[in-house]
Amino acid sequence: MTRAQRKQDHINYALSTGQQRKTGFDEVAFVHQCLPNIAVDEVHLQSEIGELTWSSPIFINAMTGGGGESTTKINQELSILSRETGLAIAVGSQMSALKDPAERKTYEVVRKHNPDGMVFGNLGSEATVQQARDAVEMIRADALQIHLNVIQELTMPEGDRDFRGALERIQNIAENLSVPVIVKETGFGISKEAAKSLSGSTISAIDIGGFGGTNFSKIENQRRKRMLDFFDEWGIPTAISIAESYAVSDKPILASGGIQNSLDIVKSLGLGASAVGMAGVILKQLLESGLNDTIEEVNQIHTDIQFLMCALGCRRIDDLHKVPMVLSGHVYHWLETRELDPRGTAIDVCKKNEFS
């Protein structure tokens, strides 16, 4: 099987397996504020992640890497979507283009159609410093995502089996790259232990990539003769992973993993995220409804977020970190078991818990 065929399989299986809705957001609720003392036009949606700023709390997360004409067209339309709506955009893994220059156009099309936008490059944790530099140069990236995908690799028939030295390689890249480095999981979540280890490095942000959206174990299991279905329910739900990481990290937290609508976005920000990545739901909308309808939908989501923030009395994204929330069910039980105080606001969780 060629890489292009495998990537097309990933897209097809991602759409057919759908979003799992096991994120934990249904067990997170805001406390209503009947005196918000704010007007909608006072709400600002700008994201600030260290030195990176863009006009939306949303970014289009990595979806498609090298895969021929079909993924080139998808990346082109996603790039136009990001340009027209102010979203940042991340490309899929660029390793294939570093190995085969013929695949560069799959990625270069993103910068071509969004010359002034916020664009993130993407490589796996096996990358070298030179490969990281080449990936940034390829698309004039404003930041580089380094993805962690242990479960996907283990489930993938032709995947990697050796994950030694990943943190050291990430640190080396972060120290020697000219743009910020964002470490991201790919759908199985980041724990407080991993977040604390990453906080000790010189990376710029952590994208928790929680469990509950596209399931790469299920996708790769479709391609196996003997399924490793014990990994299909493996992972940390997105809402929980945000709280775990925010509690122990001094790095900005980015949320992704099954985030489907404006309420999920605002709940993610309330739990401690500084920006939110969306992938599967945007890809589905784009392929089923077309580019113009997807632009309209994203603009409506921005309006919805403003209304929700107004209802909570929040003028800026950071203000959402202080709003009172109530957690229940599995989310409450998990955080209590993990010695993360599930009461109060996200910022209280950070202040009340210290780990050796």
C-alpha positions, 0 to 999 in steps of 0.5 A: 500500500502506498502512503497516498492510499494509506492517507486516503484510508485515514480520511475515509475511516475517520469519517466513517468511524465518526466522533465518539462523544466521550470527551467528558464535556457533558459532565461539565456545566457553567454556573449561570451569572444573571449580572454579567455587567457586559455587552456583546461588543465588549467581547474579544476573541483574540488568542494569545499563546506566548508570542503567537496571536490570532483573531480567534480562539479556534485553530484548524488542527492537523488532519491530512499529510501527504496523500496526493491530489485529494489531500492537496485539495482538502488542504487548499480549502482548509487554508482558504477557510482559515484565511476567511475566518481568522483561524490558525491552521496546522498541516498534517505531518510533513515527514513524507514531503521531507522524504519525497519532494514531490509531496511538498505541494500538498503542504505548500498550498496552505501558505500559498492560499493564506500568505499572511495567516497563522500556520503551524508545521507538523512533525513526529517526535522522531524528527531531527533538528534539521528536519524541523528546520526544513519543515518550518521553511517549507511553509514559512510556519509560525510554529511547529507542532510535534505530535505524540502518537504512541497508540496509533503507531502501536496499532498501525501494522507498519508503525513504530515500535521504539519510543525512546528519547522522545522528550530529549529530541523535543527539547533539542528541537525547541532549543534550536528552532527559530519558531515556537514548538507546540507538543500535541497528542493525537487523540489519547490525551496528556496526563498531569505526569506528561504535562509536568515533564513537558513543562520542564522543557523549552517548548511553548505550549501543550495541545492535550489532544484528548480522547473523545474525537477521531479514534486512531486506534479504531482507524488503524484497527480497520487495517489490521488482520488481528485487531488490537481493540483493547486500545479502542477505549484507551485514553484520557477524555478531553475535558479531563486532560485539559484539567490535568495539564492545566493544573501542573503546567506553566505552559499554555494549554491548547484543547483538542479531541472531539470538540464539536461546537461553540459550547464545547469550545467555551467549556474547554477554555473554562477548564484552562485552555487558551485556544481550541483545535477542531479537526474532524467536525470541520473536515466533515462539514467541508466535505459534505457542505462545501467551503462557503457553507463551512465559512458561514458555520465558523462565523456563526460559531464565533458569534455563539462564543461571543454570546456565551462569553457575554452570558458569563461576564467574560471580555477576554479568553483568559477571563474564562479561566476564572468562571465557576464550573460544576463537574459531575459523574466520571469527570468529577470522580477521575479528578478526585481520584487523581487528587485534582480538586474538582471544585471551583474554577479552573484557576482554583484547581491550578492553585490548590494542587502541587505535585512533587 
